[in-house]
């Protein structure tokens, strides 16, 4: 009786949960299916009377079967309109379920799947809170480094994160102690606690590495930066001296320009005389040296180069910020050679030396062009002449201001305003990128839940681009689908970028602009406060201009990157209220950052789309070995749970076909693993494996749980029919013979396909 009571309670609970998802009025299981727990539950005796193998069959078992048979026939006879063939089909379904008994008991029930998906949503919220806080800390420290900070301790980062991390741990405890689901959640508690700790530690370590690189880069450019400061001092001094001589010619623009150019030329000559120009790189020599070091003969290298039978491939290295090193090419060569060795080992092939040389030249060619391009950027960025040319007009305006007889306070105010201008734009854009990413994480349906929800929106967007009346665009639409099948992460990243652009440029443009404006105003408040603090302290302590500049700069060191402000030529300033007023006037006249396009963010370090990609794509990307469907687990490394998806696809979408024919496979994976068919795990092998025992076919199959429930998502039926021609052309195979598309599939519309995606979300 207690067992029946618990069964009734569980069935009612699952029915209520399903009713919430389907938005219908159901209170208990019997509202859906006529069910009497007292009469409709049948218990079977043990098959054996005693312990096998010597035990005889139990007569009670046969009696139980006979009783069940009579009960089923009695129920069927009371049903209105059921035919014998329909009855046979239902009995067949029941028998199939019994044969798959191990699956029935291992498969998570509806309630458990719903609880896990809620946990995935919370996991996303917890990781976002940690990532968002870490981004803010990184942004602040990045600014501090630009302002002179030369070391970031790991312990400091942990300390800065401690409050947020403790809050997340408390929220986790609350979630896992929830009375309603506590018993079910217990199986995942330890694993998710470890995952959050790993994520937290990974974020801290990652930011430490990034900031160390910034410090390294800053140190590498220190000599150039020191020269810039020296140049500014000399130029200001000479401008001031010359302006004193030319104060009577302040209105003669031609004369002022002529005199300034003369001073400029002398100063630039002095400052750059001792700086050695950055050398051009000789990639060809480096490539030949590396190939010879790897053991390839000189004549073989020359022969491959002369033939030109190699193409390009891309490579990414921080050359634009740190300069070129031949070790980058060495890394490329080693990695390519490792891949060759790995391929030979895996496929039992021996590749000729000529092939490896061609491959390395293939890689070098593209890598070389990118390295050359990046090195040019490095030269431009770190060439004092280039930097000085960009500042020439600014310094001319300062010189002209001196000529007009403006006081040192006015000129210093202009100098500071110019430095604040570019720094403010950068600070506002970086802060806005973080804020916008957080805003979209909460407000955009595609970004606010778990990985399965994101998958749904990606598939929906691909379908919505298909317009029946625009047949000429079908190829473009198909390319999106085939990228999704073959390179799912790339397509998901494209989707995120498109959604972010749409959110910022059209759907929520005003709100995004308001965030930019709010951050602009906050920065300006910080500047005003810094002006007040510096002025007040200098007056109280009777300090000089150097003290004022130091106080002002230190107040802003965590929000704005300010180049060194030289005070040598402004020592006569003693009216600091006047200096403060001049800077405030300059700030009022400065163009508001919020008047800039939001595209301005693209020029700086942080972009909202990349922040969201880092968050949302930090999940599992393993694909089904049959149909290439992507595992929808939100957690990146979710062992011991196997990879799974709620709905698979026809394996022909990935190019699977019957061997020695051109017949694409039309079966869904869930049908295949329930069938008597066999498959070859490797295309180059004659060994086959029963589809039912797919997990014995190797690690990539064993790590997947494909449920033999014969479920078929309408979306993929529509896709196969909509793009039949394109799929056939892509794989040079056909949907015919054993792969003939069922006629019933062709009745589904795009709307039916999109609607079925909701079923994917609700399905366990």
Protein Blocks (a to p, Z undefined) as FASTA:
>chain_A
ZZmmmmmmmmmmmmmmmmmmnopadfbfklmpgcdfklmpccdddfbgcjdfkbccdfkl
mmmmmmmmmmmmmmmmmpghiafklmmmmmmmmmmmmmmmmmmmmpccfklmmmmmmmmm
mmmmmmmmmmmmmmmmmmmmmmmmmnopabdcfklmmmmmmmmmmmmmmmmmmmmmpmkl
mmmmmmmmmmmmmmmmmmmmmmmmmmmmmmmmmmmmmmmmmmmmmmmmmmmmmmmmmmmm
mmmmmmmmmmmmmlmmmmmmmmmmmmmmmmmmmpccdddddfklmmmmmmmmnopafklm
mmmmmnopacddddddfklmnopafklmmmmmmmmmmmmmmmmmmnopacdfklmmmmmm
mmmmmmmmmmmmmmmmmmmmmmmklmmmmmmmmmmmmmmmmmnopafklmmmmmmmmmmm
mmmmmmmmmmmmmmmmmmmmmmmmklmmcfklmmmmmmmmmmmmpcfklmmlmmmmmmmm
mmmmmmmmlmmmmmmmmmmmmmmmmmmmmmmmmmmmmmmmmmmmmmmmmmmmmmmmmmmn
opafklmmmmmmmmmmmmbccddddfklmmmpcblklmmmmmmmmmmmpccfklpcfklm
mmmmbdfklmmmmmmmmccfbdcfklopacfbfbfblcfbdcddfbdcdfklnopacehi
abdcfbdfklmmmmmbdcdfbfkbcbdcdfklmmmnojklmmpccdfehpacfklmmmmm
mmmmmmmmmnopacehjllccfklmmpcfklmmmmmmmmmmpZZ
